[in-house]
Amino acid sequence: MLEGLRNAFSRFVESLPVGEKEISEATLEEPLSELELSLIRADTALEAVEIVKSSIKQKLLGKKVRGRDELRKALREALVEILTPPAPSIFPPKNVPTVVLFVGPNGAGKTTTIGKIAWFLKRKGYASVFSASDTFRAGSIQQLEEWGKMTGAKVIKHDYGADPAAVAFDARTYAEKRKIPYVLIDTAGRQETNTNLMEQLRKIKRVVKPDLVVFVGEALAGNALLDQIKGFDEAVGVDAVILTKFDLDVKGGAAFTVTAGAGKPILFLGMGQRPEDLVPFSPEIVLERVIPTGF
């Protein structure tokens, strides 16, 4: 499936004039229309497709390019800008503790992602505290405890059915007293349309005042990804996104949906099951999949 997007970008470059002739509205119209269809087939949300088209058009319109390499470079520059909205940094810690609230739909991999984040931070020399605020899903606390053993993170937990905000408050208090740099708050998966569960998230946010709210979503979610991010953003305010299962995304449009469609920066990409398979986001990772160097 990625071949479709790769071929579309390649055809786009080959169809535009080089030399002394300026790139005009007329010469861009058909190549951009074809690119639009390919992006839609790649599960890129329509809002994101329009922004991608507009950004490429703005970059190229009225330009004279000497050759295809220069054209490829201009296209890559346009896409890099699209993929890199201003992003908050998760390290070094903003405060001690820096509190990060993780939110997202069921099955997106929040708990595993939190464990990988703790592993990443540990390799940077920072300790973490886990807040087991998913008090709903059976086995969620035990799963977080396994990651705690692996990463050395202390797990603050209550019983299943307990108030998630109370768990988060205790985790923050524990970290404050011991000057532990990070508190990573796990939460139950929920749909963006569930009003009651969204109010639960708002309560956690009011109680612990996180420094960062991170949405964890699957790259495989397709067009639903945009609605999910928007729903959580309206409820609690999303600062950044982590895309899981990016290695399994055979269409290639998810990153554009996040950055162009939702206007949110991507912090990390999930690239596998191992602790180290959480990669800091770089636009080049995306571009190498859809427009490889030298295409």
N, C-alpha and C positions, 0 to 999 in steps of 0.2 A: 504493500500500500504506500509506503514512503516513496517508492519509485515514481508514483504519480505526481507528488509534490516536487520531487527533484526534477522530473522531466518538464514540469510546468515552468519552473524558474529558469531552466535551461532554454526552453523555447522563448520565454519572455526576453531574455538577453539577445538571443539570435534574431529576433524579429525587429529590433530597434535599429535605427540608422546610426552609423558611425562616420566620422570624417567631418566635413564642413557643414553638414546639414543639422539644423537644430532639431531637438526632439520636441514635437508639437503635440497638442491635444489629440489631433487626428491620428498620429502614429502611435499614441499610447492607448487609445480607446480599445481596440481589439485585443492587444496583449494583456491589458489589465482585466478585461472581461473574462478571458480564458483563465487568468491567474485567480480571479474571484471564484470561478467554478471549482478549481482545484483545491482552493483553501476550504471551501464549503464541504467538498467531499472528504477533506482531511479533518472534519469535525471541528473546524474553527467557527466560533459563534459569529453570527452575522454582523454584530456591532464591531467585533474585532476585524472582520474582513474589510469593512468600510474604512477603518482607521489605517490598516495596512496599505490599502490601495491609495488612500489620500497621502500618506507619508511618502510612498514610493513616487507618486506623481509630483509631489512638491520637490522632491530631491532631483528629479530628472527633467522636469518640464523646462524647456527653453535652453537646455544645456547642449553644448557640442562636445562629443567625446571622441577621442582619437582612435580608440580601438575597443575590442570586446573586453579586454582586461580592465580597462578603466570603467567600463559599464558595470562589470561584475563588482568592482570595488565600490562604486556608488550604491549599487543595490544592497550589498552587505552592510554598508554604513547606515542606510535607511533602516534596515531590519535590526541592527544593533541598537539603534535609538529606540525603536519600538519595544524591544525586549528588556530595556534597562531603565524603567522609571526609578526615581530616587528610592533607595532602600535603606531601612534601618539596619544597624549592625547588631548581631547577637553577642559579639564580644569585641573588645574587652567589656566586662560587665558595666552597665550604665550606672547602676547603684549596687550596694551590697546590702541585701540581696537584689539581684535583678529578677523580676518575676515575669514569667512567660506563661500565658494562658493559651492552651491548644484547643481549638474547636474544629468541628467538621461533621460530616454525615457518617452514618453507620458504615463500618467496613472499609473506611479509607486508610486505616493503618495508623491512627494517632498514637496508640500505646507503643507500638514498635518504633515509630518515628521518634517519640520522646526518648526511648532507650538509646537510639542511634545518636540523638543530639547529645545526650549525656556522655556517650562514648567519645564523640567528637570533642566535647569540651574537656573531658578528662585528658585527652591527648594534647590539648592546649594548656593543661596545667590547672584547670578549674574544676572544683567539686560542685556537685548538684544535690538538691533535695527533691524527691518526687512527692507530689501531692496526688494521692489515689482518690481523686474526686469523681471518678466513674464508679459510683456506688450502685449502679444498676445492672450492668452486664455481668453475668456469672463468669467468674474466672479472671476478671479484669485486674483485680488487686494482686492475685497470684502471678499474673503475667508481668505486672510492673515490678513485683518483688524479684522475679527472675532477672530482669534487667538491672535491678538494684544490686544483686549479687555480682553481676558481670561488670558493672561500672563503678561499684563502690558507693553508689548513691543511697542515702537514707530514704526510706519509704515511710511517709506519714499516712496512716490509714485509720479509718473507723470501720464499723460493721457495714455490710451491705444494707442499703436502704437509708443510710445516714444522710444528713444534709451535706451536699458537696461543698457548699460555701464554708461550712465549719471545718471541714478537712483542709481546705485551702488556707484558711486563716491560721490553723495550727501549723501547717507547713511553713508559712511565711514567718510565724513567730519563732519556730525552731531555727530557721536559717538566720534570722536577725540576731538571736542570742549567741549563736556560734559563728557569726560572720561568714557564713557559707555563701559563695558568690551567686549561685543560681537556684531558683525555685521553678520547677517545671510542672505545670498543673495539667494532669490528664482529666478529660471529661467524657461523659457518655456521648456516643454518637446519636445524632438526631437529624431529622429533616428540617430544612429551613422554614417549612410551613407550620411546624409544631409550636404553637404559641406558648403553651405551658412550659415546655422544655427550654424554649428560648428565654423565658422569664427567669428560669433557673440559672442560665448563663449570665444574665444581667445581674443577678444577685451575687454570683461569684465575683464578677467584675467590681461591683460596688464595695464588696467586703475587702478584697485584697488589693484593688487598684493596680492591676498589672502594668508593667512597663511596655509590654508588647502582647498583642493578640495575634496569634498565628493560625490561619486556616490550613488544615491538612486535607487535601483532596486528591483523588485519583486522576492521573493523566488519561485514564481510559473512560472517564465519565462523559466525554463528548460535549455536546452543547449544554447538557445539564450542569456542567461545571460553572458556567457563568451565573445561572440562577442560584446555585448553591452559595457562591461567594457573595452575591448581592444580598441574599437573605440574611446571612450571618453578619454581613457588614452593616445592614440596617439595624440589626438587633444589638450587636455589641461593638461594632467598629473593628474591621479587620485591618491590621497594619501590614501584613505580609503573608505569603503563601508558601507552603511546601508541597510540591507535586510528587506523589508516590507512584510507584509502578511505571516510572517514565521509561524504563528499559523495555517494557512490554507494549508501549504505545507505537503501533505500526502505522498510524495515520499522520502524526506530526503536528497537529494543530493546537494542542492543549496549551503550550506556552504562550502562543499568540492570544488565545482566549483570555488567559490570566492577565497579561501585561497590557494588551491593547484593549480588550473588551472590558475587563474589570478595573483596569488602571492600577493594579496591585503589583508590587515587586515580588519576585520569586527568590526565596532565601536558599533553598536546597532542592535537589532532585533525588528521589529514591531510585536507586539503580540495581537493587537486588536485596537479598535477605540477610546478608552478613552485617555485623555492626558497622563495618567501615564503608558499606554501600550507600552512604548518604553523602552526596557530593555538593559542595558549595556551588551555587548557580553561576554559570557563565553563559552569555549569549552564544559563545562559540560552540558550546556543546549542542545547542539547538541547531545552529547554522550548519555544522558539520553533518548533521543528519539530513537536512533538506536542501542545502546548496554546498556540497563539499568543495573544499579548496581546489581550484583548478578545473571546476566543472565546465 
